[in-house]
Amino acid sequence: MTQEKWGQLKIGLLKTVGQNNYTTWIEPLEFEHLQDGVAVFSVPTNFMGNYVSQNFADVILYELNTAGANVQRVTFRVSANSTANPSPRPVPEASKAAARATEPTASPRDALQAAPLDSRFTFDAFVVGKPNELAHAAARRVSEGGPVTFNPLVLYGGVGLGKTHLMHAIAWELRKRKPELNVLYLSAEQFMYRFVQALRERKMMDFKVLFRSVDVLMVDDVQFIAGKDSTQEEFFHTFNALVDQNKQIIISADRAPGEIKELEDRVKSRLQCGLVVDLHPTDYELRLGILQAKVQQYRDAYPGLEISNGVLEFLAQRISTNVRVLEGALTRLFAFASLVGREIDMELTQDCLADVLRASERKITVEEIQRKVSDYYNIRLSDIIGPKRLRSYARPRQVAMYLAKQLTSRSLPEIGRRFGGRDHTTVMHGVKRIEELKVIDGQIAEDVEILRRALEA
């Protein structure tokens, strides 16, 4: 094996790996010698050697053996000229500029500073209920750091439903279980900022190498890059490169990938090819569980405070917007009670949280629900309210009754009066029927969820 032979083989590698990969990773390699079946190449940096070994060693080995060389493996080492030669030979300025443009200047762990993780956001602190149990189970599976079973994992849902909590929990668990993994968590805004910075400083190769070298990439609030074409394109290529290397990708968004406006179709398609999990709006039981867990945490900070029966249930019923508002209300309540030295009873709760309770009052009306349901099922509003019992009218009517019970503060008799003067027992039957169908009929469950989202938007 000679330098001339290696020069000929590089032409074949150019066709195999493509121009960009060839220029960045193959062209800088210098063949040193072949001994005992081991082909030794010199590289400018340790990082380049590691990257080429992981991604192109098999291709190089195949080309060498195809050319007649008896090679069992290839190895890469930093050349002496790159490290400790006190009298390096002069290098043309053009070559120096090319080297600066292509060689990474730091290892991925040094150069990639992840966004800080909140120590409160762990799996132990995450309260699990029906609306989030699937998302929690998927997050747990990914955090084990085993073989990549679904890629990417996409968590989506409204504000304050636990997406960021689960993202942080995954990162904490991976760092504990697999400390050797290079786990990068950042927001989509930070991804865009680093991309723009790399463009401005002409360090795009550094950017590409660093982001493609992670073992687990976690991007929060991916909807932020919608409408930003250049950032989307780079995200798309980064995504593909990591999937090709069987590296785990975890994404969060405020809505399903297909519903994010101005997100390119190819990006939507990539995001939808893995496991897409919805964090549903919290129900009463989950909100109550979250409050009870928070009260246990506050016991240490406020050991002498007492909380009356019914207060947590009242808050869980009245504050249904999102978990952050709910937790903030409880924090304010404990702080206020400790300052005035009073027990947390219903009177203090209503006085202290008057503004929060007013803002959280449900503003959805029964009439609005009826209109939304009739539009969704493509029937007339009069058919929902009227006396017809055809199944094509009765089922949408029951869905509307169910949503009216869930999303308004109206009593059953009041709801019945708005549905053509029906008895409250009819409303009760309709609500119970939809609850049963949601369990066994996926279409009904989906219809109810879509309508709920539309009404709460």
C-alpha positions as CSV (number, residue, x, y, z in Angstrom):
1,M,0.0,0.0,0.0
2,T,1.5,3.3,-1.1
3,Q,0.5,7.0,-1.0
4,E,-0.2,6.9,-4.7
5,K,-2.5,3.9,-4.2
6,W,-4.3,5.7,-1.3
7,G,-4.8,8.7,-3.6
8,Q,-6.5,6.5,-6.1
9,L,-8.7,4.9,-3.4
10,K,-9.8,8.4,-2.2
11,I,-11.4,9.0,-5.6
12,G,-13.6,5.9,-5.1
13,L,-14.4,7.1,-1.6
14,L,-15.5,10.4,-3.0
15,K,-18.2,8.7,-5.0
16,T,-19.3,6.6,-2.0
17,V,-19.5,9.2,0.7
18,G,-20.4,12.3,-1.3
19,Q,-18.6,15.6,-1.8
20,N,-19.3,17.2,1.6
21,N,-18.3,14.2,3.6
22,Y,-15.3,13.7,1.5
23,T,-14.0,17.3,1.8
24,T,-14.6,17.3,5.6
25,W,-13.5,13.8,6.7
26,I,-11.7,11.9,4.0
27,E,-9.5,14.4,2.2
28,P,-7.6,15.4,5.4
29,L,-6.6,11.8,6.1
30,E,-2.9,10.9,5.4
31,F,-1.9,7.2,4.9
32,E,1.1,6.4,7.2
33,H,1.7,2.6,6.9
34,L,0.2,-0.9,6.8
35,Q,1.5,-3.4,9.3
36,D,0.2,-6.8,10.5
37,G,-3.2,-6.1,8.8
38,V,-3.6,-2.7,10.4
39,A,-3.8,0.4,8.2
40,V,-2.7,3.5,10.1
41,F,-3.8,7.0,9.1
42,S,-2.9,10.3,10.6
43,V,-5.6,12.9,11.3
44,P,-5.4,16.6,12.4
45,T,-7.4,16.1,15.7
46,N,-8.5,13.4,18.0
47,F,-12.1,14.3,17.4
48,M,-11.8,13.9,13.7
49,G,-10.1,10.5,14.2
50,N,-13.0,9.4,16.5
51,Y,-15.6,10.6,14.1
52,V,-14.1,9.0,11.0
53,S,-13.6,5.8,13.0
54,Q,-17.3,5.6,14.0
55,N,-18.7,6.7,10.6
56,F,-16.4,5.8,7.8
57,A,-14.0,3.1,9.0
58,D,-16.1,0.3,7.4
59,V,-16.2,2.1,4.0
60,I,-12.4,2.7,4.1
61,L,-11.8,-0.9,5.1
62,Y,-13.9,-2.1,2.2
63,E,-12.2,0.0,-0.4
64,L,-8.7,-1.1,0.9
65,N,-9.6,-4.8,0.6
66,T,-11.3,-4.3,-2.8
67,A,-8.0,-2.8,-4.0
68,G,-6.1,-5.9,-2.9
69,A,-4.7,-4.8,0.4
70,N,-4.9,-7.4,3.2
71,V,-6.4,-5.1,5.9
72,Q,-8.2,-6.4,9.0
73,R,-8.8,-3.0,10.6
74,V,-8.0,0.7,10.3
75,T,-6.8,3.0,13.0
76,F,-6.3,6.8,13.3
77,R,-3.8,8.8,15.3
78,V,-3.0,12.5,15.5
79,S,0.0,13.4,13.4
80,A,3.1,14.8,15.1
81,N,2.8,17.9,13.0
82,S,-0.6,18.6,14.6
83,T,0.6,18.5,18.2
84,A,4.1,19.0,19.3
85,N,6.4,19.9,16.3
86,P,8.3,23.0,17.4
87,S,9.2,23.9,13.8
88,P,6.2,23.3,11.7
89,R,6.6,23.7,8.0
90,P,5.0,26.8,6.5
91,V,1.4,26.4,5.5
92,P,-0.1,28.6,2.8
93,E,-2.7,31.1,4.1
94,A,-5.4,29.5,1.9
95,S,-4.8,26.1,3.5
96,K,-5.0,27.7,7.0
97,A,-8.3,29.3,6.2
98,A,-9.7,26.0,4.8
99,A,-8.5,24.2,8.0
100,R,-10.2,26.8,10.2
101,A,-13.4,26.4,8.2
102,T,-13.5,22.6,8.5
103,E,-11.8,21.5,11.7
104,P,-13.8,21.6,15.0
105,T,-12.0,23.5,17.6
106,A,-13.3,21.7,20.7
107,S,-14.8,18.4,21.7
108,P,-18.6,18.2,21.6
109,R,-18.9,18.1,25.4
110,D,-16.8,21.2,25.7
111,A,-18.5,23.2,23.0
112,L,-22.1,22.2,23.5
113,Q,-23.4,23.9,26.6
114,A,-26.9,22.4,27.3
115,A,-29.7,24.5,28.8
116,P,-29.8,24.2,32.6
117,L,-32.0,21.5,34.0
118,D,-34.5,22.3,36.9
119,S,-33.7,20.0,39.8
120,R,-37.4,19.9,40.7
121,F,-38.4,18.3,37.5
122,T,-37.8,14.6,38.1
123,F,-39.9,11.5,37.5
124,D,-40.4,11.2,41.3
125,A,-42.0,14.7,41.4
126,F,-44.2,14.0,38.4
127,V,-47.8,13.3,39.3
128,V,-49.3,10.7,36.9
129,G,-53.0,10.5,36.0
130,K,-55.1,9.4,33.0
131,P,-54.4,12.6,30.9
132,N,-50.6,12.0,31.0
133,E,-50.0,8.4,31.8
134,L,-49.0,7.4,28.2
135,A,-46.6,10.4,27.9
136,H,-45.1,9.4,31.3
137,A,-44.6,5.8,30.3
138,A,-43.0,6.7,26.9
139,A,-40.7,9.2,28.7
140,R,-39.7,6.5,31.2
141,R,-38.9,4.0,28.5
142,V,-36.6,6.5,26.7
143,S,-34.9,7.5,29.9
144,E,-33.7,3.9,30.4
145,G,-31.1,4.6,27.7
146,G,-31.7,1.2,26.0
147,P,-32.0,0.4,22.3
148,V,-33.9,3.1,20.4
149,T,-37.4,1.7,19.9
150,F,-39.2,4.8,18.7
151,N,-37.5,7.8,17.2
152,P,-38.3,10.6,17.6
153,L,-40.4,10.8,20.7
154,V,-42.7,13.8,20.4
155,L,-44.5,15.1,23.4
156,Y,-47.2,17.8,22.7
157,G,-49.9,19.6,24.6
158,G,-51.0,23.0,25.9
159,V,-49.3,25.3,28.4
160,G,-48.6,23.9,31.8
161,L,-49.4,20.3,31.2
162,G,-46.0,18.8,32.0
163,K,-44.0,18.7,28.7
164,T,-40.9,20.5,30.0
165,H,-41.1,18.6,33.3
166,L,-40.9,15.3,31.4
167,M,-38.1,16.5,29.2
168,H,-36.0,17.5,32.2
169,A,-36.9,14.3,33.9
170,I,-35.6,12.3,30.9
171,A,-32.4,14.2,30.9
172,W,-31.8,13.7,34.6
173,E,-32.5,10.0,34.4
174,L,-30.2,9.5,31.4
175,R,-27.4,11.3,33.1
176,K,-27.8,9.1,36.2
177,R,-28.2,5.8,34.3
178,K,-25.8,6.5,31.4
179,P,-23.3,9.2,32.4
180,E,-21.1,8.3,29.4
181,L,-23.9,9.5,26.9
182,N,-23.7,13.0,25.4
183,V,-27.2,14.3,26.3
184,L,-28.1,17.7,24.9
185,Y,-31.2,19.5,26.1
186,L,-32.1,22.9,24.7
187,S,-35.0,25.0,23.4
188,A,-35.7,25.5,19.7
189,E,-34.9,29.2,20.2
190,Q,-31.5,28.3,21.5
191,F,-31.0,25.9,18.5
192,M,-31.8,28.8,16.2
193,Y,-29.6,31.2,18.0
194,R,-26.6,28.9,17.8
195,F,-27.3,28.3,14.1
196,V,-27.4,32.1,13.4
197,Q,-24.3,32.6,15.4
198,A,-22.5,29.9,13.4
199,L,-23.5,31.5,10.2
200,R,-22.3,34.9,11.4
201,E,-19.0,33.6,12.6
202,R,-18.6,31.3,9.6
203,K,-18.4,28.2,11.8
204,M,-21.1,26.1,10.2
205,M,-18.9,23.1,10.0
206,D,-18.3,23.3,13.8
207,F,-22.0,23.6,14.3
208,K,-22.8,20.6,12.1
209,V,-20.1,18.4,13.7
210,L,-21.1,19.3,17.2
211,F,-24.8,18.8,16.9
212,R,-24.3,15.5,14.9
213,S,-22.1,14.1,17.6
214,V,-24.6,14.0,20.5
215,D,-26.1,10.7,21.6
216,V,-29.5,12.1,22.7
217,L,-30.9,15.4,21.3
218,M,-33.8,17.0,23.2
219,V,-35.4,20.1,21.7
220,D,-38.1,21.9,23.6
221,D,-40.9,24.0,22.0
222,V,-40.1,23.0,18.4
223,Q,-42.9,25.2,17.1
224,F,-40.6,28.2,17.6
225,I,-38.7,27.3,14.4
226,A,-41.9,27.4,12.2
227,G,-41.6,30.0,9.5
228,K,-37.8,30.2,9.9
229,D,-36.8,28.4,6.7
230,S,-33.0,28.3,7.1
231,T,-33.3,27.0,10.7
232,Q,-35.8,24.4,9.6
233,E,-33.5,23.2,6.9
234,E,-30.6,22.8,9.3
235,F,-32.8,21.1,11.9
236,F,-34.0,18.7,9.2
237,H,-30.5,17.7,8.2
238,T,-29.4,17.4,11.8
239,F,-32.5,15.2,12.5
240,N,-31.7,12.9,9.6
241,A,-28.0,12.6,10.5
242,L,-28.8,11.5,14.1
243,V,-31.6,9.1,13.0
244,D,-29.2,7.5,10.5
245,Q,-26.7,7.0,13.4
246,N,-29.6,5.5,15.5
247,K,-29.3,8.3,18.1
248,Q,-32.3,9.2,20.2
249,I,-34.3,12.4,19.5
250,I,-36.9,13.8,21.9
251,I,-39.1,16.8,20.9
252,S,-41.8,18.8,22.6
253,A,-44.3,21.2,21.0
254,D,-47.5,23.0,22.0
255,R,-49.5,21.1,19.4
256,A,-49.3,18.0,17.1
257,P,-46.6,18.3,14.4
258,G,-49.3,18.2,11.7
259,E,-51.0,21.2,13.2
260,I,-48.0,23.5,13.5
261,K,-48.5,26.3,10.9
262,E,-45.5,27.3,8.7
263,L,-43.6,24.1,9.6
264,E,-42.3,22.5,6.4
265,D,-44.0,19.3,5.3
266,R,-40.8,17.4,5.3
267,V,-40.1,18.4,8.9
268,K,-43.7,17.5,9.9
269,S,-43.2,14.1,8.2
270,R,-40.0,13.4,10.1
271,L,-41.6,14.3,13.4
272,Q,-44.6,12.1,12.8
273,C,-42.6,9.0,11.9
274,G,-41.9,8.2,15.6
275,L,-44.1,8.1,18.6
276,V,-46.3,11.2,19.0
277,V,-47.9,11.5,22.4
278,D,-50.5,13.9,23.6
279,L,-50.6,15.3,27.1
280,H,-54.3,15.9,27.6
281,P,-55.7,18.7,29.7
282,T,-55.7,17.9,33.4
283,D,-58.9,16.4,34.8
284,Y,-60.1,17.0,38.4
285,E,-58.5,13.9,39.8
286,L,-55.0,14.8,38.4
287,R,-55.3,18.4,39.6
288,L,-56.2,17.2,43.1
289,G,-53.3,14.8,43.1
290,I,-50.9,17.5,42.1
291,L,-52.1,19.8,44.9
292,Q,-51.8,17.0,47.4
293,A,-48.2,16.3,46.3
294,K,-47.4,20.0,46.6
295,V,-48.9,20.3,50.1
296,Q,-46.6,17.5,51.2
297,Q,-43.6,19.5,49.9
298,Y,-44.8,22.7,51.6
299,R,-45.1,20.9,55.0
300,D,-41.3,21.2,55.4
301,A,-41.3,25.0,54.7
302,Y,-44.5,25.7,56.7
303,P,-44.6,23.1,59.4
304,G,-47.2,24.9,61.6
305,L,-49.8,25.7,58.9
306,E,-53.1,23.8,58.8
307,I,-55.3,23.5,55.8
308,S,-59.0,22.9,56.1
309,N,-60.9,20.1,54.5
310,G,-62.3,20.9,51.1
311,V,-59.8,23.7,50.2
312,L,-57.8,21.5,47.8
313,E,-60.9,20.1,46.3
314,F,-62.2,23.6,45.7
315,L,-59.0,24.7,44.0
316,A,-58.9,21.6,41.8
317,Q,-62.5,22.3,40.7
318,R,-62.1,26.0,40.1
319,I,-58.6,26.4,38.6
320,S,-58.6,24.2,35.5
321,T,-56.5,26.3,33.1
322,N,-53.1,24.8,33.6
323,V,-50.9,23.3,36.3
324,R,-48.6,26.4,36.6
325,V,-51.5,28.6,37.6
326,L,-52.7,25.9,40.0
327,E,-49.3,25.5,41.7
328,G,-48.8,29.3,41.8
329,A,-52.1,29.7,43.6
330,L,-51.2,27.2,46.2
331,T,-47.8,28.8,46.7
332,R,-49.4,32.2,47.2
333,L,-52.0,30.7,49.6
334,F,-49.3,29.1,51.9
335,A,-47.2,32.3,51.8
336,F,-50.1,34.5,52.7
337,A,-51.4,32.2,55.5
338,S,-47.9,32.1,57.0
339,L,-47.6,35.9,57.0
340,V,-50.9,36.6,58.6
341,G,-50.7,33.5,60.9
342,R,-54.1,32.0,60.0
343,E,-55.3,28.6,59.0
344,I,-55.9,28.0,55.3
345,D,-59.7,27.8,55.3
346,M,-62.2,28.5,52.6
347,E,-62.7,32.2,53.5
348,L,-58.9,32.9,53.4
349,T,-58.6,31.0,50.1
350,Q,-61.3,33.1,48.4
351,D,-59.9,36.4,49.8
352,C,-56.3,35.6,48.9
353,L,-57.0,34.1,45.4
354,A,-59.9,36.4,44.3
355,D,-58.2,37.5,41.1
356,V,-57.0,34.0,40.2
357,L,-60.5,32.6,40.8
358,R,-62.1,35.3,38.7
359,A,-59.6,34.7,35.8
360,S,-60.2,31.0,36.0
361,E,-63.9,31.1,35.8
362,R,-65.2,29.0,32.9
363,K,-66.4,31.3,30.1
364,I,-67.5,28.5,27.7
365,T,-71.3,28.6,27.3
366,V,-73.7,25.7,26.5
367,E,-74.8,27.6,23.4
368,E,-71.2,27.8,22.1
369,I,-70.8,24.0,22.7
370,Q,-74.0,23.3,20.8
371,R,-72.8,25.4,17.8
372,K,-69.3,23.8,17.8
373,V,-70.7,20.2,18.0
374,S,-73.3,20.8,15.2
375,D,-70.6,22.2,13.0
376,Y,-68.3,19.3,13.7
377,Y,-70.9,16.7,12.9
378,N,-72.3,18.7,10.0
379,I,-75.8,18.8,11.3
380,R,-78.2,21.7,12.0
381,L,-78.2,23.4,15.5
382,S,-82.0,22.8,15.6
383,D,-81.4,19.0,15.3
384,I,-79.2,19.0,18.4
385,I,-81.8,20.9,20.4
386,G,-84.9,19.4,18.8
387,P,-86.8,16.2,19.6
388,K,-85.5,13.9,16.9
389,R,-84.0,10.6,18.2
390,L,-82.2,9.4,15.1
391,R,-78.8,8.1,16.1
392,S,-77.1,10.6,13.7
393,Y,-78.6,13.4,15.9
394,A,-78.7,11.6,19.3
395,R,-75.0,10.8,19.6
396,P,-73.9,14.4,18.8
397,R,-76.5,15.6,21.3
398,Q,-75.0,13.4,24.0
399,V,-71.5,14.6,23.1
400,A,-72.7,18.2,23.5
401,M,-74.3,17.4,26.9
402,Y,-71.1,15.7,28.1
403,L,-69.0,18.7,27.1
404,A,-71.5,21.1,28.7
405,K,-71.2,19.1,31.9
406,Q,-67.4,19.1,31.7
407,L,-66.7,22.6,30.5
408,T,-69.4,24.7,32.2
409,S,-70.5,25.3,35.7
410,R,-74.2,24.7,34.7
411,S,-76.2,22.2,36.7
412,L,-77.8,19.2,35.0
413,P,-81.3,20.8,35.0
414,E,-79.9,24.0,33.5
415,I,-78.2,22.0,30.7
416,G,-81.4,20.1,30.1
417,R,-83.4,23.3,29.7
418,R,-80.9,24.5,27.0
419,F,-81.4,21.2,25.1
420,G,-85.1,21.7,24.3
421,G,-86.3,21.5,27.9
422,R,-85.1,18.0,28.5
423,D,-85.2,16.4,32.0
424,H,-82.0,16.3,34.0
425,T,-82.1,12.5,34.0
426,T,-81.8,12.6,30.2
427,V,-78.7,14.7,30.5
428,M,-77.3,12.4,33.1
429,H,-77.8,9.4,30.9
430,G,-76.2,11.2,27.9
431,V,-73.1,12.1,30.0
432,K,-72.8,8.6,31.3
433,R,-73.2,7.1,27.9
434,I,-70.3,9.2,26.4
435,E,-68.1,8.3,29.4
436,E,-68.7,4.6,28.6
437,L,-68.1,5.0,24.8
438,K,-64.9,6.9,25.3
439,V,-63.4,3.8,26.8
440,I,-64.4,1.4,24.1
441,D,-64.9,3.6,21.0
442,G,-61.7,5.3,19.9
443,Q,-63.6,7.5,17.4
444,I,-65.8,8.9,20.1
445,A,-62.8,9.6,22.3
446,E,-61.1,11.4,19.5
447,D,-64.2,13.4,18.6
448,V,-64.6,14.6,22.2
449,E,-60.9,15.5,22.6
450,I,-60.9,17.5,19.3
451,L,-64.0,19.4,20.3
452,R,-62.6,20.0,23.8
453,R,-59.5,21.5,22.3
454,A,-61.4,23.6,19.9
455,L,-63.6,25.0,22.7
456,E,-60.7,25.7,25.1
457,A,-58.5,27.3,22.4
